[in-house]
Each structure stands twice: as structure tokens, then as C-alpha cells.
């Protein structure tokens, strides 16, 4: 958990066009903000589910892997929506002269529950921001301003990926074949899958399959499979506390040394460091 941290800016508000107001995550309880909140907010749901309700009656339900962008000063309340599962909600609030322009640039992403294409990446950026703010140092606030802008860009980039994947799945025959290939990856990610075998299952040559896959998903089949394995490794560490790195690598069908190297490249820290946190 990242306990709620309020930024103590040491009079840097006027110097920073964008600055973090608060950041954290916790098991969210019901909260009523009849006057709204004096900062723009981005919320990330890691587990459980909850709902935001606006004064005009609109309600937005968040489920695991989703994000929600809420403008400043919008009256609202939010609350867990599943009595059997805690709502693990991450959040960052930001202000500054540039913050309204940033939300304007996000356009239709605001006040809409969004499924993240790469939720783990966004959550890690949130954690990194929290660690910076926790230092409570002058330089940390300058760095956190940069990271805050980075999170906003990542959200927009992430949703472009979602749109691209949706367009790919909406087109006809080639993407039906690609969907077969993707299902094969999801069902057999823990085996030694060769691209040639996946391409054959989709009915294409390796070269043609590679071109179609990159055009549809914006990444290569090998990178997609690696990303799938990395996400699954994070789930295994969460689901089975104390599980060894070697066991996770085995369950993913990867050599331990290769798994450690790819995990660090993906998340910026080793599997052991991640498990400890």
C-alpha cells in the first residue's frame, strides 16, 4: 500500500506549471465530496470494484485494470461496489496552471471509465511518484512534476493502444485469424511457443503473420507474449506470497536467468525486489 501523501511544496506552486497535490492508494471506503475536490484526479483500480456518482446522477463503475479521470471541483461521491472484495484504489491529484489544459487535451478520456492496455506500467508510475513525494525534498517536487506529466502522457498513449487494438479486432478475416493466434498465446503462454507454430495456427506464413500482427497490435508476437508472461508473473507474486522466483519462471515456461532479466527490463527492478514490496 502507498499511504496517502500530501505534497508540501515549499512555495513551489507558482514555479511549477504542473504539480502533484496528493498521491497514494488504499482500501477505499465511501467518501462524499459535495463541493468536489480542488485538484484534477486520476484513479486506478487494482482490485475489487467501486463506483463514482456525480450530482447529475451519472454513475461510473470501476473494475480491476481500469482508470478514471475526474476534473477538479466536480461534486461527487465514491464507494465500494462489492461487499465481498475490498476496493484497492490508487490515485493522484494534480494542480497548476497547466492542469486544465492537460485535461482539455485528454478530451473524451475525462469522465469515462477506461480499460488500461498496460495497467501495470501505469501503476508503477504511480508508485514511483509516491516514493518521490514521500522524500519531501525540494528537488523531488521538480522531478515529481515531470513524472506527473509523464503519467498523463502514458494515459493518453495507453488509450491510443486500446483504440488501435479495438480497430484491429473490428476488422474482418485477417483479424479473426489473429484473434486465434492471440488466444493460443493466452492459453499456452507457459509453453515454449514458436512464432512459426502460432503463425501456422493463424493460417499465415511467419513473415506475413508478423506484418499483420504488428499492424494490428502495435507490437511483435514475441513482445506480446513476453508482456503476457510478465503480467502473469506479477499476478503470481500477488496470488502466492512467498513463491520463489525460480518457481514463477517455471510456471511461465522461462529460464530463471532470462525471466529475471526480462522482468527487470520491463519493470525496472528484479522479481525479488518486486516481491518484497
C-alpha positions as a printed Julia matrix, in Angstrom:
277×3 Matrix{Float64}:
   0.0     0.0     0.0
   1.05    3.61   -0.62
  -0.31    5.61    2.33
  -1.99    8.9     1.45
   0.71   11.57    0.98
   0.02   15.29    0.6
   2.74   17.25   -1.19
   4.32   20.0     0.91
   5.58   22.19   -1.88
   7.62   24.79   -0.01
   6.06   27.64   -2.05
   6.78   25.99   -5.38
   3.18   26.27   -6.59
   3.89   29.4    -8.62
   7.11   27.99  -10.05
   5.62   24.71  -11.29
   3.01   24.77  -14.09
   2.02   21.25  -13.05
   2.47   19.81   -9.58
   1.32   16.86   -7.51
  -1.24   17.72   -4.84
  -1.52   14.26   -3.26
  -0.9    10.62   -4.19
  -1.45    7.18   -2.69
  -3.58    4.05   -2.64
  -5.65    2.26   -0.04
  -8.72    0.16    0.57
 -11.25    2.77   -0.42
 -14.31    3.45    1.75
 -17.32    5.63    0.96
 -16.4     9.28    0.53
 -18.77   12.16   -0.17
 -17.36   15.31   -1.74
 -20.34   17.57   -2.2
 -18.16   20.52   -3.19
 -15.86   18.47   -5.38
 -12.09   18.32   -4.94
  -9.72   21.26   -5.59
  -7.47   19.31   -7.98
  -7.67   17.18  -11.11
  -7.58   13.46  -10.25
  -6.62   10.19  -11.93
  -7.81    6.97  -10.27
  -6.59    3.42  -10.9
  -8.4     0.3    -9.66
  -6.03   -2.57   -8.93
  -8.59   -4.97   -7.4
 -12.22   -5.02   -6.27
 -14.77   -2.67   -7.73
 -16.26    0.67   -6.85
 -18.41    3.44   -8.27
 -18.26    7.22   -8.7
 -21.57    9.05   -8.65
 -21.91   12.67   -9.79
 -24.54   15.14   -8.62
 -26.3    14.93  -12.0
 -26.94   11.23  -11.42
 -24.29    9.79  -13.7
 -22.51    6.79  -12.23
 -19.22    5.22  -13.32
 -18.24    1.74  -12.12
 -14.56    0.83  -11.93
 -13.31   -2.75  -12.12
  -9.73   -4.15  -11.92
  -7.44   -2.73  -14.57
  -9.47    0.41  -15.22
  -8.77    4.12  -14.78
 -10.98    7.16  -14.29
 -10.15   10.85  -14.77
 -12.13   13.34  -12.69
 -11.83   17.13  -13.17
 -11.43   19.5   -10.24
 -14.45   20.91   -8.4
 -16.96   18.36   -9.73
 -19.29   17.35   -6.86
 -19.19   13.58   -6.42
 -19.17   10.63   -4.09
 -17.48    7.28   -4.44
 -17.86    3.99   -2.68
 -17.05    0.24   -2.88
 -19.48   -1.66   -5.09
 -18.7    -5.2    -3.94
 -19.15   -6.13   -0.27
 -17.08   -9.32   -0.68
 -13.96   -7.72   -2.14
 -12.01   -4.65   -0.9
 -11.64   -1.84   -3.42
  -7.91   -1.2    -3.91
  -7.89    2.28   -5.4
  -4.8     4.23   -6.41
  -4.99    7.97   -7.02
  -3.0    11.05   -7.87
  -4.3    14.62   -7.72
  -2.53   17.45   -9.53
  -2.84   21.2    -9.89
  -1.06   24.08  -11.59
  -1.78   26.46  -14.44
  -1.16   23.7   -16.97
  -3.53   21.17  -15.37
  -6.8    22.43  -17.0
  -5.08   22.48  -20.4
  -3.85   18.95  -19.83
  -7.35   17.71  -19.07
  -8.65   19.56  -22.12
  -6.08   17.71  -24.22
  -7.32   14.4   -22.79
 -10.76   15.26  -24.18
 -13.09   12.27  -24.29
 -10.96   10.32  -21.81
 -12.23   12.55  -18.99
 -15.27   11.34  -17.01
 -15.2     7.92  -18.61
 -14.13    4.56  -17.16
 -11.24    3.36  -19.32
  -9.79   -0.13  -19.62
  -6.0     0.15  -19.49
  -3.97   -1.63  -22.14
  -0.93   -1.75  -19.83
  -2.22   -1.23  -16.3
   0.98   -2.45  -14.61
   3.01    0.28  -16.29
   0.62    3.0   -15.06
   0.59    1.57  -11.54
   4.39    1.52  -11.42
   4.49    5.17  -12.47
   2.08    5.93   -9.62
   4.34    4.09   -7.15
   7.4     5.94   -8.44
   5.58    9.25   -7.98
   4.57    8.31   -4.44
   8.18    7.5    -3.5
   9.33   10.87   -4.81
   6.7    12.81   -2.88
   7.49   10.82    0.26
  11.04   12.21    0.19
   9.62   15.7     0.85
  12.64   17.36   -0.74
  12.75   20.43   -2.97
  14.32   18.59   -5.92
  11.85   15.73   -5.55
   8.96   18.09   -6.32
  10.59   19.25   -9.54
  11.09   15.62  -10.53
   7.54   14.71   -9.5
   6.21   17.47  -11.78
   7.97   15.79  -14.72
   6.68   12.39  -13.68
   3.14   13.73  -13.33
   3.27   14.95  -16.92
   4.68   11.55  -17.86
   1.73    9.77  -16.25
  -0.73   11.95  -18.17
   1.07   11.18  -21.43
   1.14    7.48  -20.57
  -2.62    7.51  -20.02
  -3.16    9.08  -23.46
  -0.68    6.7   -25.09
  -2.3     3.73  -23.36
  -5.72    4.66  -24.69
  -4.34    5.05  -28.2
  -3.2     1.44  -27.87
  -6.69    0.41  -26.75
  -8.23    2.18  -29.75
  -5.74    0.59  -32.12
  -6.46   -2.88  -30.74
 -10.22   -2.25  -30.94
  -9.91   -1.22  -34.6
  -7.85   -4.29  -35.27
 -10.41   -6.62  -33.71
 -13.24   -4.84  -35.54
 -11.85   -5.58  -38.98
 -12.74   -8.85  -40.6
 -11.0   -12.03  -41.68
  -7.29  -11.32  -41.04
  -8.05  -10.2   -37.51
 -10.22  -13.23  -36.83
  -7.13  -15.28  -37.62
  -5.04  -13.02  -35.39
  -7.57  -13.48  -32.59
  -6.99  -17.23  -32.91
  -3.27  -16.64  -32.57
  -3.72  -14.39  -29.53
  -5.97  -16.98  -27.86
  -3.28  -19.57  -28.48
  -0.74  -17.32  -26.75
  -3.03  -16.77  -23.78
  -3.8   -20.48  -23.45
  -0.21  -21.67  -23.86
   1.94  -18.77  -22.64
   3.72  -21.15  -20.22
   4.97  -23.38  -23.03
   7.82  -22.92  -25.48
   5.72  -21.29  -28.19
   7.44  -20.77  -31.52
   6.27  -17.93  -33.73
   6.18  -20.38  -36.62
   3.64  -22.55  -34.78
   1.47  -19.56  -33.86
   1.6   -18.29  -37.47
   0.62  -21.74  -38.73
  -2.37  -21.81  -36.36
  -3.45  -18.44  -37.81
  -3.03  -19.76  -41.36
  -0.18  -17.47  -42.44
   3.49  -17.63  -43.25
   5.77  -16.37  -40.48
   6.63  -13.17  -42.36
   3.03  -12.31  -43.29
   1.78  -13.16  -39.81
   4.45  -10.9   -38.28
   3.43   -7.97  -40.5
  -0.29   -8.4   -39.76
   0.28   -8.74  -36.02
   2.41   -5.6   -35.78
  -0.12   -3.63  -37.83
  -3.0    -4.8   -35.62
  -1.45   -4.69  -32.15
   1.45   -2.28  -32.47
   3.94   -4.85  -31.19
   5.57   -8.06  -32.4
   4.21  -11.51  -31.47
   7.32  -12.13  -29.37
   6.91   -8.85  -27.45
   3.19   -9.54  -26.93
   3.94  -12.98  -25.48
   6.66  -11.57  -23.24
   4.32   -8.84  -21.97
   1.7   -11.5   -21.26
   4.19  -13.56  -19.26
   5.38  -10.52  -17.31
   1.82   -9.56  -16.35
   1.16  -13.14  -15.27
   4.35  -13.14  -13.15
   3.09  -10.08  -11.24
  -0.21  -11.88  -10.63
   1.62  -14.96   -9.34
   3.61  -12.88   -6.84
   0.34  -11.31   -5.64
  -1.63  -14.55   -5.52
   1.08  -16.66   -3.88
   3.09  -14.62   -1.33
   6.45  -16.24   -0.71
   6.61  -18.01   -4.07
  10.19  -18.3    -5.3
  11.49  -16.55   -8.4
  12.53  -19.94   -9.77
   9.01  -21.31   -9.36
   7.46  -18.31  -11.12
   9.9   -18.71  -14.01
   9.0   -22.41  -14.21
   5.26  -21.64  -14.27
   5.87  -19.2   -17.11
   7.92  -21.68  -19.1
  11.01  -19.45  -18.92
  14.61  -19.99  -17.87
  15.17  -18.31  -14.48
  18.02  -16.06  -15.61
  16.09  -14.96  -18.71
  12.96  -14.33  -16.63
  14.9   -12.15  -14.16
  16.49  -10.17  -16.99
  13.17   -9.6   -18.78
  11.35   -8.72  -15.56
  13.94   -6.08  -14.69
  13.84   -4.68  -18.23
  10.02   -4.47  -18.06
   9.51   -3.15  -14.53
  12.82   -1.53  -13.61
  13.51   -3.85  -10.67
  14.23   -7.52  -10.06
  11.48  -10.05   -9.25
  12.82  -10.33   -5.67
  12.66   -6.58   -5.19
   9.11   -6.58   -6.54
   8.06   -9.45   -4.27
   9.44   -7.66   -1.21
   7.42   -4.55   -1.99
